[in-house]
Amino acid sequence: MKKAYTILSHLSNQPQFRFLKQQECYQKYIKLLGTKYQKAIAFVYIQSETLFIAVTHPGFKMELNYNKDLLKSILTQLTSYDKKCKMMQANKIVVFHSKYHPVKKESKSAITVPYYQERATCKFKIETQNQELKEKFEAIQKVIECNQ
């Protein structure tokens, strides 16, 4: 019985699935970078010998632009040590902000007191002999009348 790894490696060797190998190399490249850069990078791709790096926040763009030499040296080391990633050769590096992978923000729920319209009417009869109870009902009537 074949294992999943052998099946996937066989499929990735097929010409129609060559993008799987490229994606694997892109993930290796991102993992070679530090954890700070791993969080900053949304995705990576190479097109016409240019390495495009999409970042999740514009602040990371400035940080990676200052470290282009580091990014390029890691790329050349990856291509020299890993024979599968030989196709990842780039002369130029472009860093851009990707609007499709925004930084996840924690939404704060505002706790507010809801305001409701008064639905009760102050027109009701008070038929009781108890004077205390009658005064309380009249106070309730005044409150309802003020809220309308």
C-alpha positions as CSV (number, residue, x, y, z in Angstrom):
1,M,0.0,0.0,0.0
2,K,1.4,3.4,-1.0
3,K,1.8,6.2,1.6
4,A,0.5,9.7,1.1
5,Y,4.0,11.1,0.8
6,T,4.8,8.9,-2.2
7,I,1.6,9.7,-3.9
8,L,2.1,13.5,-3.4
9,S,5.7,13.4,-4.6
10,H,4.6,11.4,-7.7
11,L,1.9,14.0,-8.4
12,S,4.3,16.9,-7.9
13,N,6.7,15.5,-10.5
14,Q,3.9,15.6,-13.1
15,P,4.3,18.6,-15.4
16,Q,0.8,19.9,-14.9
17,F,1.5,20.2,-11.1
18,R,4.8,21.9,-11.2
19,F,3.4,24.8,-9.3
20,L,3.3,22.5,-6.2
21,K,7.1,22.3,-6.3
22,Q,7.3,26.1,-6.7
23,Q,4.9,26.6,-3.8
24,E,7.0,24.2,-1.6
25,C,10.1,26.2,-2.5
26,Y,8.4,29.4,-1.6
27,Q,7.4,28.0,1.8
28,K,11.0,26.9,2.4
29,Y,12.2,30.4,1.6
30,I,9.8,32.0,4.0
31,K,10.7,29.5,6.7
32,L,14.4,30.4,6.3
33,L,13.6,34.0,7.2
34,G,13.2,34.9,10.9
35,T,9.9,34.7,12.7
36,K,9.5,38.5,12.5
37,Y,9.7,38.3,8.7
38,Q,7.5,35.2,8.5
39,K,4.7,37.1,10.2
40,A,5.2,40.0,7.8
41,I,5.1,38.1,4.6
42,A,1.7,37.2,3.1
43,F,3.0,35.3,0.0
44,V,6.0,35.2,-2.4
45,Y,6.3,34.5,-6.1
46,I,8.9,34.8,-8.8
47,Q,8.2,36.2,-12.2
48,S,10.7,37.0,-15.0
49,E,13.7,36.8,-12.6
50,T,12.1,39.1,-10.1
51,L,11.2,38.0,-6.6
52,F,7.9,39.6,-5.5
53,I,7.2,39.7,-1.8
54,A,3.8,40.6,-0.6
55,V,3.6,41.9,3.0
56,T,0.6,42.2,5.3
57,H,1.2,45.8,6.5
58,P,2.8,48.8,4.9
59,G,5.2,49.1,7.9
60,F,6.7,45.7,7.1
61,K,7.3,47.0,3.5
62,M,9.8,49.6,4.8
63,E,11.5,47.0,7.0
64,L,12.0,44.5,4.2
65,N,13.1,47.2,1.7
66,Y,16.0,48.0,4.1
67,N,16.9,44.3,4.2
68,K,16.9,43.5,0.5
69,D,20.5,42.2,0.6
70,L,19.5,39.7,3.3
71,L,16.5,38.5,1.3
72,K,18.6,38.1,-1.8
73,S,21.4,36.2,0.0
74,I,19.0,33.8,1.6
75,L,17.5,33.2,-1.8
76,T,20.8,32.4,-3.4
77,Q,21.8,30.1,-0.6
78,L,18.5,28.3,-0.9
79,T,19.0,27.7,-4.7
80,S,22.6,26.6,-4.2
81,Y,21.8,24.1,-1.4
82,D,18.5,22.7,-2.5
83,K,18.5,21.3,-6.0
84,K,14.7,21.2,-6.2
85,C,14.5,25.0,-5.8
86,K,16.9,25.7,-8.7
87,M,14.2,27.6,-10.6
88,M,14.1,30.2,-7.8
89,Q,16.6,32.6,-9.2
90,A,16.0,36.3,-9.1
91,N,18.1,39.3,-9.9
92,K,15.7,41.9,-8.4
93,I,13.4,42.0,-5.3
94,V,10.2,43.9,-5.2
95,V,8.3,44.3,-1.9
96,F,4.7,45.5,-2.0
97,H,1.7,45.7,0.3
98,S,-1.0,43.2,-0.4
99,K,-4.5,44.5,0.2
100,Y,-5.8,40.9,-0.1
101,H,-4.1,39.8,3.1
102,P,-4.8,42.5,5.7
103,V,-3.6,42.3,9.3
104,K,-6.2,40.7,11.4
105,K,-7.6,43.2,13.8
106,E,-9.4,42.3,17.0
107,S,-12.8,43.9,16.9
108,K,-13.8,45.5,20.2
109,S,-17.4,45.3,20.9
110,A,-18.8,48.5,22.4
111,I,-20.9,47.8,25.4
112,T,-23.7,50.4,25.4
113,V,-27.0,50.7,27.0
114,P,-29.7,50.2,24.4
115,Y,-32.3,52.9,24.1
116,Y,-35.8,51.8,23.6
117,Q,-39.0,53.7,23.0
118,E,-41.5,53.7,25.8
119,R,-44.4,51.4,24.7
120,A,-46.5,51.7,27.8
121,T,-49.2,54.3,28.2
122,C,-50.0,56.2,31.3
123,K,-53.7,55.8,30.9
124,F,-54.8,53.2,33.4
125,K,-57.3,53.2,36.3
126,I,-56.2,52.8,39.8
127,E,-58.9,51.1,41.8
128,T,-57.6,50.4,45.2
129,Q,-58.4,51.5,48.8
130,N,-54.7,51.3,49.8
131,Q,-53.3,54.8,49.8
132,E,-49.6,53.7,49.6
133,L,-50.3,51.5,46.6
134,K,-52.3,54.3,44.9
135,E,-49.3,56.7,45.3
136,K,-46.9,54.2,43.8
137,F,-49.1,53.7,40.8
138,E,-49.4,57.4,40.3
139,A,-45.6,57.7,40.5
140,I,-45.3,55.0,37.8
141,Q,-47.8,57.0,35.6
142,K,-45.7,60.1,35.9
143,V,-42.5,58.2,34.9
144,I,-44.2,56.7,31.9
145,E,-45.5,60.1,30.9
146,C,-42.1,61.7,31.2
147,N,-40.6,58.9,29.0
148,Q,-43.0,59.5,26.1
